[in-house]
Amino acid sequence: MRNFGLAWADADDVPRAFVVSYKKASAGQRKTELEAAGSTQVRIVETKPGQLLAAQT
């Protein structure tokens, strides 16, 4: 099974990341929601179990 996380910059340009694992389809849906809320630089990143995703800088 492949897992995916998300990293982005919020509307105030603060780097953020989700520390949860998504399936590819769910990650795509969450990316769309983040972009609709004004987030930028949203990217889907493949992760390994237990991996913590660092926020973008």
N, C-alpha and C positions, 0 to 999 in steps of 0.2 A: 504494500500500500504506500502511495506517495502522499506526503503532507505538504501543505503550503501555508505560509504566513504572509502578513502584509506589513509594509513599511510605507510611510508617507509623511508629508508636511501638512499640518493642519492649516486652517484659514489664517492663523497668526504667524505662519512659517516656523512653528515649533515642530521639530522632528518627533515622530511617533512610530510605534510598532506594536503589533498584536503578539502576545505570547501564548497564543492558542493555535492549534493546527486545524486547517480547513481542508476539505477535499477541493479539487480544482474548481468545480462548478460553484461551490459555496464561496470560495475565495473571489471568484469573478463577480458574484453578486454583491459581496461586501465592498469590492473595489468600486463598483458602480454607485453604491450608496455613499461611500466616502467622497467620491468626485462630485456627486450631487449636493453634498453638504459643504462644498467649497474647498476640499482638500486638494493638494497638488502633489505631483511627483509620486503618485500612488503606484507601487509595484508589488507584484506577487512573487514571492521567493520560495523555492522548494526548501523544505527543512527536514531534518532527521528527528526521530523521536527524542524528546528531552532537550532539544536545541532551543536556546533562547535567541530570539531575533533582535539584533541591535537596531535602534532607531537610526534613520538616515541623518547625515550631517551635511 
